[in-house]
Amino acid sequence: MGIVEKLGTKMPMDLTLLDESGKSFAIRDFIDRPTVLNFVYYRCPGICSPLLQGVTEVLDRMDAVAGVDFKVLTISIDHDETAEMARKKKMNYLKTMKHQIDPTAWKWTVSDEKTIEKLTDAFGFGFKRAEDGNFIHSATIMAVSPSGKIARYLYGTEFLPFDLKMALTEAAAEKTGPTVAKLLRYCFSYDPEGRKYVFNILNVIGVLMLLWVVAMFVFFAFYGKRPAENRFETEPEK
């Protein structure tokens, strides 16, 4: 019941979901910027609560703004759950946040069995209903690009603001990003084994060495010749 990563593939954007207010919407109409997506179910007695708490905590600590820089989409994997259940869960978690976000930037949704199957298959998200009616599944969040391309998987129930920001930066790479974002992507790379971003010291050392060589070249080209030229100067004839 794990994850089979499908990085670079696109999720089915034409599917429709039912949000916490009971309104149906097409996924493509909601995902118009980098989006944090997660699969849970609202009656979950186990890992879903720590996962959702981890998402609310990292949103509280990020300098990026939900609704402006990115969006969040929570999808129930239980087709028996209702929009009312999604609404109650959403209200409970939003109340725990120190910095309130635009509630329309985070949709909590339910759907039918076929739609759920298509979405979980698209992300390689495996789950199974146990004998007691609960679901066996893993804890992960995904970063999705504005076109629906899967950019990154982040595992566990606790997330660092930097890791999530980098994942969203990668998701936004379909569009021209700011220079600082490109620099961050160059200095940090994703470690698939450690499931986190690490400082890419080789890239940084390479840049520093290149800058040193250029600086030395400029120094000798413009200043290195001056003493030699002075030795050949002669006093003007009187």
SEROZA-90399 format. One record per residue (C-alpha): residue number from 1; x, y, z. Coordinates in steps of 0.2 Angstrom, whole numbers, plus 5000, padded with zeros to 4 digits. Layout:
N
NUM / X / Y / Z
...
This chain:
238
1 / 5000 / 5000 / 5000
2 / 5014 / 5012 / 4996
3 / 5018 / 5025 / 4982
4 / 5024 / 5022 / 4965
5 / 5030 / 5039 / 4960
6 / 5025 / 5046 / 4943
7 / 5035 / 5061 / 4942
8 / 5032 / 5071 / 4926
9 / 5016 / 5064 / 4922
10 / 5000 / 5073 / 4922
11 / 4985 / 5070 / 4933
12 / 4967 / 5069 / 4924
13 / 4962 / 5088 / 4925
14 / 4945 / 5085 / 4917
15 / 4938 / 5075 / 4932
16 / 4926 / 5084 / 4944
17 / 4925 / 5084 / 4963
18 / 4913 / 5089 / 4976
19 / 4919 / 5102 / 4988
20 / 4915 / 5105 / 5006
21 / 4901 / 5117 / 5001
22 / 4893 / 5103 / 4990
23 / 4897 / 5112 / 4974
24 / 4904 / 5102 / 4959
25 / 4920 / 5109 / 4951
26 / 4932 / 5103 / 4937
27 / 4950 / 5101 / 4944
28 / 4957 / 5111 / 4930
29 / 4946 / 5126 / 4936
30 / 4954 / 5125 / 4953
31 / 4972 / 5121 / 4949
32 / 4978 / 5137 / 4941
33 / 4994 / 5138 / 4950
34 / 5006 / 5126 / 4960
35 / 4995 / 5115 / 4971
36 / 4999 / 5105 / 4986
37 / 4988 / 5089 / 4985
38 / 4985 / 5075 / 4997
39 / 4974 / 5060 / 4999
40 / 4966 / 5056 / 5016
41 / 4949 / 5051 / 5022
42 / 4939 / 5061 / 5035
43 / 4934 / 5046 / 5047
44 / 4952 / 5040 / 5048
45 / 4957 / 5035 / 5065
46 / 4975 / 5034 / 5061
47 / 4988 / 5043 / 5050
48 / 4977 / 5056 / 5042
49 / 4975 / 5067 / 5057
50 / 4994 / 5069 / 5059
51 / 4996 / 5072 / 5040
52 / 4983 / 5085 / 5040
53 / 4990 / 5093 / 5056
54 / 5007 / 5093 / 5047
55 / 5000 / 5102 / 5032
56 / 4992 / 5116 / 5042
57 / 5007 / 5118 / 5053
58 / 5019 / 5120 / 5038
59 / 5006 / 5132 / 5029
60 / 5007 / 5142 / 5045
61 / 5026 / 5143 / 5044
62 / 5028 / 5147 / 5026
63 / 5031 / 5164 / 5019
64 / 5022 / 5160 / 5003
65 / 5003 / 5164 / 5004
66 / 4990 / 5151 / 5000
67 / 4978 / 5158 / 4987
68 / 4992 / 5169 / 4980
69 / 5007 / 5158 / 4977
70 / 4999 / 5141 / 4978
71 / 4983 / 5131 / 4982
72 / 4979 / 5116 / 4992
73 / 4968 / 5101 / 4987
74 / 4963 / 5088 / 4999
75 / 4954 / 5072 / 4992
76 / 4945 / 5059 / 5001
77 / 4948 / 5041 / 4996
78 / 4932 / 5035 / 5004
79 / 4918 / 5037 / 4991
80 / 4905 / 5035 / 5005
81 / 4910 / 5051 / 5014
82 / 4900 / 5067 / 5011
83 / 4903 / 5085 / 5008
84 / 4897 / 5089 / 5025
85 / 4910 / 5078 / 5033
86 / 4923 / 5087 / 5022
87 / 4916 / 5104 / 5028
88 / 4918 / 5100 / 5047
89 / 4935 / 5093 / 5045
90 / 4940 / 5109 / 5035
91 / 4933 / 5121 / 5049
92 / 4942 / 5111 / 5063
93 / 4959 / 5112 / 5055
94 / 4958 / 5130 / 5049
95 / 4954 / 5135 / 5067
96 / 4970 / 5128 / 5073
97 / 4980 / 5139 / 5061
98 / 4988 / 5155 / 5069
99 / 4988 / 5164 / 5052
100 / 4972 / 5162 / 5043
101 / 4972 / 5159 / 5025
102 / 4959 / 5162 / 5011
103 / 4947 / 5147 / 5014
104 / 4944 / 5146 / 4995
105 / 4962 / 5142 / 4992
106 / 4961 / 5125 / 5001
107 / 4947 / 5114 / 4995
108 / 4942 / 5098 / 5004
109 / 4933 / 5086 / 4993
110 / 4924 / 5070 / 4990
111 / 4920 / 5060 / 4975
112 / 4913 / 5044 / 4968
113 / 4923 / 5028 / 4967
114 / 4928 / 5028 / 4949
115 / 4935 / 5046 / 4950
116 / 4945 / 5042 / 4966
117 / 4952 / 5027 / 4957
118 / 4958 / 5037 / 4942
119 / 4966 / 5050 / 4953
120 / 4975 / 5039 / 4965
121 / 4981 / 5028 / 4950
122 / 4988 / 5044 / 4942
123 / 4998 / 5048 / 4957
124 / 5003 / 5030 / 4960
125 / 4994 / 5031 / 4977
126 / 4990 / 5013 / 4984
127 / 4977 / 5010 / 4997
128 / 4966 / 4996 / 5003
129 / 4950 / 4995 / 5013
130 / 4953 / 4984 / 5029
131 / 4941 / 4972 / 5037
132 / 4936 / 4985 / 5050
133 / 4931 / 4997 / 5036
134 / 4946 / 5008 / 5038
135 / 4959 / 5011 / 5024
136 / 4977 / 5006 / 5024
137 / 4987 / 5019 / 5015
138 / 5003 / 5029 / 5016
139 / 5006 / 5047 / 5022
140 / 5012 / 5059 / 5008
141 / 5009 / 5076 / 5000
142 / 5012 / 5080 / 4982
143 / 5016 / 5096 / 4973
144 / 5007 / 5098 / 4956
145 / 5011 / 5111 / 4943
146 / 4997 / 5123 / 4935
147 / 4995 / 5111 / 4921
148 / 4993 / 5096 / 4932
149 / 5010 / 5089 / 4930
150 / 5016 / 5079 / 4946
151 / 5032 / 5088 / 4952
152 / 5037 / 5081 / 4969
153 / 5032 / 5069 / 4982
154 / 5035 / 5073 / 5001
155 / 5033 / 5059 / 5013
156 / 5028 / 5058 / 5031
157 / 5017 / 5069 / 5043
158 / 5029 / 5083 / 5046
159 / 5035 / 5095 / 5033
160 / 5049 / 5108 / 5033
161 / 5043 / 5125 / 5025
162 / 5059 / 5125 / 5014
163 / 5055 / 5108 / 5007
164 / 5038 / 5112 / 5003
165 / 5043 / 5129 / 4995
166 / 5056 / 5120 / 4985
167 / 5043 / 5108 / 4979
168 / 5031 / 5121 / 4974
169 / 5045 / 5131 / 4965
170 / 5048 / 5115 / 4955
171 / 5030 / 5114 / 4951
172 / 5030 / 5132 / 4945
173 / 5044 / 5129 / 4934
174 / 5032 / 5128 / 4919
175 / 5032 / 5147 / 4920
176 / 5047 / 5158 / 4921
177 / 5052 / 5159 / 4939
178 / 5061 / 5173 / 4947
179 / 5080 / 5173 / 4948
180 / 5081 / 5169 / 4966
181 / 5070 / 5153 / 4963
182 / 5082 / 5147 / 4949
183 / 5097 / 5150 / 4961
184 / 5089 / 5140 / 4975
185 / 5085 / 5126 / 4962
186 / 5104 / 5126 / 4958
187 / 5110 / 5126 / 4975
188 / 5099 / 5113 / 4982
189 / 5094 / 5096 / 4974
190 / 5081 / 5083 / 4979
191 / 5088 / 5067 / 4987
192 / 5076 / 5053 / 4982
193 / 5083 / 5041 / 4996
194 / 5082 / 5054 / 5010
195 / 5066 / 5061 / 5003
196 / 5072 / 5079 / 5006
197 / 5081 / 5093 / 4998
198 / 5100 / 5094 / 5002
199 / 5113 / 5108 / 4999
200 / 5122 / 5104 / 4983
201 / 5140 / 5109 / 4988
202 / 5148 / 5103 / 4972
203 / 5138 / 5116 / 4962
204 / 5141 / 5130 / 4974
205 / 5160 / 5126 / 4975
206 / 5160 / 5125 / 4956
207 / 5152 / 5143 / 4955
208 / 5164 / 5150 / 4968
209 / 5179 / 5143 / 4958
210 / 5173 / 5150 / 4942
211 / 5170 / 5167 / 4950
212 / 5188 / 5166 / 4957
213 / 5196 / 5162 / 4940
214 / 5186 / 5176 / 4932
215 / 5191 / 5189 / 4945
216 / 5209 / 5184 / 4943
217 / 5208 / 5186 / 4924
218 / 5200 / 5203 / 4926
219 / 5213 / 5208 / 4939
220 / 5229 / 5203 / 4928
221 / 5221 / 5209 / 4912
222 / 5217 / 5227 / 4918
223 / 5229 / 5230 / 4933
224 / 5243 / 5217 / 4930
225 / 5251 / 5227 / 4915
226 / 5253 / 5244 / 4923
227 / 5269 / 5241 / 4933
228 / 5277 / 5234 / 4918
229 / 5272 / 5249 / 4907
230 / 5279 / 5261 / 4920
231 / 5296 / 5254 / 4919
232 / 5297 / 5258 / 4900
233 / 5292 / 5276 / 4903
234 / 5306 / 5289 / 4900
235 / 5307 / 5307 / 4905
236 / 5303 / 5319 / 4891
237 / 5318 / 5328 / 4883
238 / 5321 / 5345 / 4890
